[in-house]
Amino acid sequence: MALEADQVAAFVTGSGGLAPAQLWLAVAMIAMSCVLLWLAWVAFGHFRAWRDGQADGFDFLWAIIRAAVWALVLGSVVTPP
C-alpha cells in the first residue's frame, strides 16, 4: 500500500520533518527491544526456577522455546516495510 505524495508531505509537515518510514522504524525498534527484554526476563526466570529445583530441564527448555517463537512471530509483525 503506497502512500501518495500529498499524504507523505502532510505527514512530514505535521510530524516536524519525520518521514513515515523513519517513524515506523523507531516504533519497530522500540517494540522489538521490549520483546527481547521480555524474552530475557522469561529465560532468567525459568533458569532461576530450574536452578532452585522448582522446575525440571524440560520445563526450562520448553518455556524458552515458546518465548522465542513468540518473539519471532512478533518480530515478523513489526518488520518495517
MARBA-3410 file (N, C-alpha, C, O; in Angstrom, 1 decimal):
81
0.8,-1.2,0.0,0.0,0.0,0.0,0.9,1.2,0.0,1.5,1.6,1.0 ~ 1.0,1.9,-1.1,1.9,3.0,-1.3,1.1,4.3,-0.9,-0.1,4.5,-1.2 ~ 1.8,5.2,-0.2,1.3,6.4,0.2,1.4,7.4,-1.0,2.4,7.4,-1.7 ~ 0.4,8.3,-1.1,0.5,9.3,-2.2,1.4,10.4,-1.7,1.6,10.6,-0.5 ~ 1.9,11.2,-2.7,2.9,12.2,-2.3,2.3,13.3,-1.4,3.0,13.8,-0.5
1.0,13.6,-1.6,0.4,14.6,-0.8,0.2,14.1,0.7,0.3,14.9,1.6 ~ 0.0,12.8,0.8,-0.2,12.2,2.2,1.2,12.3,2.9,1.2,12.6,4.1 ~ 2.2,11.9,2.2,3.6,11.9,2.8,4.0,13.3,3.1,4.5,13.6,4.2 ~ 3.7,14.3,2.3,4.0,15.7,2.5,3.3,16.2,3.7,3.8,16.9,4.6 ~ 2.0,15.8,3.9,1.2,16.3,5.0,1.7,15.6,6.3,1.8,16.3,7.3
2.1,14.4,6.2,2.7,13.7,7.4,4.0,14.3,7.8,4.2,14.6,9.0 ~ 4.9,14.6,6.9,6.2,15.2,7.2,6.0,16.6,7.8,6.7,16.9,8.7 ~ 5.1,17.3,7.2,4.8,18.7,7.8,4.2,18.6,9.2,4.6,19.3,10.1 ~ 3.3,17.7,9.4,2.7,17.5,10.7,3.6,16.9,11.8,3.4,17.2,13.0 ~ 4.5,16.1,11.4,5.4,15.5,12.3,6.7,16.2,12.6,7.5,15.8,13.4
6.9,17.3,11.9,8.1,18.1,12.1,9.3,17.7,11.3,10.4,17.8,11.8 ~ 9.1,17.1,10.2,10.2,16.7,9.3,10.5,15.2,9.4,11.5,14.8,8.9 ~ 9.7,14.4,10.0,9.9,13.0,10.2,9.1,12.2,9.1,7.9,12.4,9.0 ~ 9.8,11.4,8.3,9.2,10.6,7.3,8.4,9.4,7.9,8.8,9.0,9.0 ~ 7.4,8.9,7.3,6.6,7.8,7.8,7.5,6.5,8.0,7.3,5.8,9.0
8.4,6.3,7.1,9.3,5.1,7.3,10.2,5.2,8.5,10.5,4.3,9.2 ~ 10.7,6.5,8.8,11.5,6.7,10.0,10.7,6.5,11.2,11.2,5.9,12.2 ~ 9.5,6.9,11.3,8.7,6.7,12.4,8.4,5.2,12.6,8.4,4.7,13.8 ~ 8.0,4.5,11.6,7.8,3.1,11.7,9.0,2.3,12.1,8.9,1.4,12.9 ~ 10.2,2.7,11.7,11.4,2.1,12.1,11.6,2.3,13.6,12.0,1.4,14.3
11.4,3.5,14.1,11.5,3.8,15.5,10.6,3.0,16.4,10.9,2.5,17.4 ~ 9.3,2.9,15.9,8.3,2.1,16.6,8.7,0.6,16.6,8.6,-0.1,17.6 ~ 9.2,0.1,15.5,9.6,-1.3,15.4,10.8,-1.6,16.3,10.9,-2.6,16.9 ~ 11.7,-0.6,16.4,12.9,-0.8,17.2,12.5,-0.8,18.7,13.0,-1.6,19.5 ~ 11.6,0.0,19.1,11.2,0.1,20.5,10.4,-1.2,20.8,10.6,-1.8,21.9
9.5,-1.6,19.9,8.7,-2.8,20.2,9.6,-4.1,20.3,9.5,-4.9,21.2 ~ 10.6,-4.2,19.4,11.5,-5.4,19.4,12.4,-5.3,20.6,12.8,-6.4,21.2 ~ 12.8,-4.1,21.1,13.6,-4.0,22.3,12.8,-4.5,23.5,13.3,-5.3,24.4 ~ 11.5,-4.2,23.5,10.7,-4.7,24.6,10.5,-6.2,24.5,10.5,-6.9,25.6 ~ 10.3,-6.7,23.3,10.2,-8.2,23.2,11.4,-8.9,23.6,11.3,-9.9,24.3
12.6,-8.4,23.2,13.8,-9.1,23.6,14.1,-9.0,25.1,14.6,-9.9,25.7 ~ 13.7,-7.8,25.7,13.8,-7.7,27.2,12.8,-8.7,27.9,13.2,-9.3,28.9 ~ 11.6,-8.9,27.3,10.7,-9.9,27.9,11.3,-11.3,27.7,11.1,-12.1,28.6 ~ 11.9,-11.6,26.6,12.5,-12.9,26.3,13.6,-13.2,27.4,13.7,-14.3,27.9 ~ 14.4,-12.2,27.6,15.5,-12.4,28.6,14.9,-12.6,30.0,15.4,-13.4,30.8
13.8,-11.9,30.3,13.2,-12.0,31.6,12.6,-13.4,31.8,12.7,-14.0,32.9 ~ 12.0,-13.9,30.7,11.4,-15.3,30.8,12.6,-16.3,31.0,12.5,-17.2,31.8 ~ 13.6,-16.1,30.2,14.8,-17.1,30.3,15.4,-17.1,31.7,15.7,-18.1,32.2 ~ 15.7,-15.9,32.2,16.3,-15.8,33.6,15.3,-16.3,34.6,15.8,-17.0,35.6 ~ 14.1,-16.0,34.5,13.1,-16.5,35.5,13.0,-18.0,35.5,13.0,-18.6,36.6
13.0,-18.6,34.3,12.9,-20.1,34.3,14.2,-20.7,34.6,14.3,-21.8,35.2 ~ 15.3,-20.0,34.4,16.6,-20.6,34.8,16.7,-20.6,36.3,17.2,-21.5,36.9 ~ 16.2,-19.5,37.0,16.2,-19.5,38.4,15.3,-20.6,39.0,15.7,-21.3,40.0 ~ 14.2,-20.8,38.4,13.3,-21.9,38.9,14.0,-23.3,38.7,13.9,-24.1,39.5 ~ 14.7,-23.5,37.6,15.4,-24.7,37.3,16.5,-24.9,38.3,16.7,-26.0,38.8
17.2,-23.8,38.5,18.4,-23.9,39.4,17.9,-24.2,40.9,18.6,-24.9,41.6 ~ 16.8,-23.7,41.3,16.3,-23.9,42.6,15.5,-25.2,42.8,15.0,-25.5,43.9 ~ 15.4,-25.9,41.7,14.7,-27.2,41.8,13.2,-27.2,41.7,12.5,-28.1,41.9 ~ 12.6,-26.0,41.3,11.2,-25.9,41.2,10.7,-26.3,39.8,9.5,-26.4,39.6 ~ 11.6,-26.5,38.9,11.2,-26.9,37.5,12.3,-27.8,37.0,13.5,-27.7,37.4
11.9,-28.7,36.1,13.0,-29.6,35.5,13.5,-29.0,34.2,13.0,-28.0,33.8 ~ 14.4,-29.7,33.6,15.1,-29.2,32.4,14.1,-29.0,31.2,14.3,-28.1,30.4 ~ 13.2,-30.0,31.1,12.2,-29.9,30.0,11.4,-28.6,30.2,11.1,-27.9,29.1 ~ 10.9,-28.3,31.4,10.1,-27.1,31.5,10.9,-25.8,31.2,10.4,-24.9,30.6 ~ 12.2,-25.8,31.6,13.1,-24.7,31.3,13.2,-24.5,29.8,13.1,-23.4,29.3
13.5,-25.6,29.1,13.7,-25.6,27.7,12.4,-25.2,26.9,12.5,-24.4,26.0 ~ 11.3,-25.8,27.3,10.1,-25.6,26.7,9.6,-24.1,26.8,9.1,-23.5,25.9 ~ 9.8,-23.5,28.0,9.4,-22.1,28.2,10.3,-21.2,27.3,9.7,-20.2,26.8 ~ 11.5,-21.5,27.2,12.4,-20.6,26.4,12.1,-20.8,24.9,12.1,-19.8,24.2 ~ 11.8,-22.0,24.5,11.4,-22.2,23.1,10.1,-21.5,22.8,10.0,-20.8,21.7
9.1,-21.6,23.7,7.8,-20.9,23.5,8.0,-19.4,23.4,7.5,-18.7,22.5 ~ 8.8,-18.8,24.3,9.0,-17.4,24.3,9.8,-17.0,23.0,9.5,-15.9,22.5 ~ 10.7,-17.8,22.6,11.5,-17.4,21.3,10.6,-17.5,20.1,10.7,-16.6,19.2 ~ 9.7,-18.4,20.1,8.7,-18.5,19.0,7.8,-17.2,19.0,7.6,-16.6,17.9 ~ 7.3,-16.8,20.1,6.5,-15.6,20.2,7.4,-14.4,19.8,6.8,-13.5,19.1
8.6,-14.3,20.1,9.5,-13.2,19.7,9.6,-13.2,18.2,9.6,-12.1,17.6 ~ 9.8,-14.4,17.6,9.9,-14.4,16.2,8.6,-14.0,15.5,8.6,-13.3,14.5 ~ 7.5,-14.4,16.0,6.2,-14.0,15.4,6.0,-12.5,15.5,5.6,-11.9,14.6 ~ 6.2,-12.0,16.7,6.1,-10.5,16.9,7.1,-9.8,16.0,6.8,-8.7,15.6 ~ 8.3,-10.3,15.9,9.3,-9.7,15.0,8.8,-9.6,13.6,9.2,-8.7,12.9
8.2,-10.7,13.1,7.7,-10.7,11.7,6.5,-9.7,11.5,6.3,-9.2,10.4 ~ 5.8,-9.4,12.6,4.6,-8.5,12.5,5.1,-7.0,12.5,4.6,-6.2,11.7 ~ 6.1,-6.7,13.3,6.6,-5.3,13.3,7.7,-5.0,12.4,8.4,-3.9,12.6 ~ 8.0,-5.8,11.4,9.0,-5.6,10.5,8.7,-4.3,9.6,7.6,-4.3,9.0 ~ 9.6,-3.3,9.6,9.3,-2.2,8.7,9.1,-2.5,7.3,9.8,-3.5,6.8
8.3,-1.8,6.5,8.1,-2.1,5.1,9.4,-1.8,4.3,9.4,-2.0,3.1
END
